[in-house]
Every structure is written in structure tokens, then in C-alpha cells.
Amino acid sequence: MRLKTSLLKEPKHKELVSCVGWTTADELYLCSEDHLVLKWNLQGDIYPIDLHWFPKTVGGKKQTQAEIFVLTSTDGKFHLISKNGRIEKSVEAHRGAVLAARWNYDGTALVTAGEDGQIKIWSKSGMLRSTLAQQDVYLPVSCL
């Protein structure tokens, strides 16, 4: 196996992304079935914690590829990011870090967990639907 390196004018995947890995707080590598390994550098003051791709099947219709993912960060926000790296929306979600986020099976809702001990459900567009769990004592929820 040989690894070929090149610089693309517009780096983006054309097939399913199968692997994601952080190397530093602002550097992300993505591997895809299109035989590309892409490196993304996060700009600004975002310190990522968790990432989850939008489901490939939405409402029974299969998409060719995921168009958006959610990225959680230490600043209490989650960010909806397009596959080409543009931040579509940033949402103030928790007091303290947002430790985890997951899309539901059909992509109509998103659930987040935070350092503040709360678990919240959000619409696909980032509007708060409800708070599932809220604790009186400070106990962070670290996974979903």
C-alpha cells in the first residue's frame, strides 16, 4: 500500500466518512471510502469534545452521504457544521462544557449532555425542545 499526498483546491469527501480522529485540540483527520484522508483545522476559540454525524437515513429515505455533523465544545455550545467545514449554527446549550451529543435515528432531533448535569433535546435546527434530566447537585453527564 502506498500513501499518496496532494493538496486539493476544495477538500471534501465524495463518499461515506468511516473514521474520524483528533490529533490536537484544533486538528481533525477524516478517512473516507473515496480513498481520501483529509485534515481539518478548527479556527477560532472552539475546543472540541465530541462529534456525531447526521444519520445517513432520514425519514426512511437513504442519503448518499451525511451533509452535517454536530460538534460539542468546552464553551457550553454545540456547533452544526457542514461537510465542507462551514459552521452553520452555534447554540448556547449548557453551563460548562457540552460533553456529548447524538442525533436520533431519523435525524429529527439531537440530544446533548453537559457538565451542568443536564440532558437536553433539541430540534434539527437547534431549538430547545425539552430538558430530560436536571440535577440539583453538580454531577456532569459524560456520555449518551
N, C-alpha and C positions, 0 to 999 in steps of 0.2 A: 504494500500500500504506500502511495506517495501522497504527500500533502502539498497541494498547490496553493500558493498565496497570491492574491491580487487585490487591487483596490477598485471597488465598484463606484460608479457615479451616483447611483441611487441604491444603497444597500437595503434589500428587503428579501424576505423569503417568498418563494412561489409555491411551496409545499408545506405540509404539516411540520411544525416545530416539535421535535421529540425530546430534546434535552435543553435545560437551562442551568447555568451555574454562575455564581458570583465569584469574582477573584478579589475584589476590594469593595469598599462601600459604594463606589461610583462606577464600577466596571462590571458589565454583564456579558456573558457569551451565550449564544443560541446556536444549536445544531439542528439541521432540518433534513427532511427526506429529499430535498433538492441538492444535497451534497455540498451545502454551504455551511461554514461556521462564521457567524457574524459577531462582531464586538460592538457593544453599545456603551457609550459613556454618558452617564446622567449629568445633566447640567444643573447648576443652582445648589440650593441647600436641602436637597432630598437625600435622606439616609434610609435606604430601603430595608425592609424586614421580610416581607412576604410577597409572592407574586402568584397569580392564578389566571390562566387563560379563560376567556369566554368559551362556553361549551360549543362543540362543533355541530351538534344537532339542536336546533331551536324550533319548538312547536311542531316536532315531527318532521321538519324539513332539514335535510343534511346540507350544511355549508361546505364549500370546498376547502376553506381554511378559516381559522379564528381571526376576526378582524380587530379585536380589542382585548386587553388584559387589565386586571386591577393590580396595582402596586401599593402596598401599605408602607408607612414610614414612621419615623420616630417623632415627628412633629404633630401627631394626632390626626393626620389626614390620610385619606386614601385617594389614589390618582387613577383615573381611567385613561389608558394610554393606547393609541392606535398602533397597528403592527409596524408602521413606519417610524414610530418613536415620538410622535407628537402627543403632548398631554392634552387630552380632550376636555377633562374636567378634574378639578381638585376639590375635595369635600372635607370640611372640618367634621370629624366623626367621633373622636374620643378625647378625654382629658388624659394626656400622656400618649404613649405610642399606640399605634394600631398594630397589634401583634399578629393577626391573621385575618384573611378574607377568602371567601369561597363563593362562587356562583352556584345557584341551584341548578338542577339537572337540565332545565329547559331555558335557562338564561334570562328569566323574567325578574329575578331578584338576586341580591347579594347579601351575604351575612358577614359582619365584622366582629372581632373580639379585641378588647383593649386592655391596657394597663389599668384602666379605671374600674375593671371588674364587670363591665357591661358587654352584653351581646346584643347587636342591633341588626335589624333587617332593613335593607334599602331597595328602592326600585332600580331598574336598569339604568335610569338616568341620574341616579344619585340622590333621590329624595328619600328622607327617612320615613319608613312605614311603621315600624314599632320597635320597642325595646323589649327583648325577650327576657333578659336577666339583668338585675341590678343588685349589687351587694352593698350593704351598709359599711362593711369593712373593706379596706384596700387589699383585694386579692386579684391580681391580674389573671385574665383568661388568655392562655398562650396558644391554644390550638382549637380547631373546629372539626 
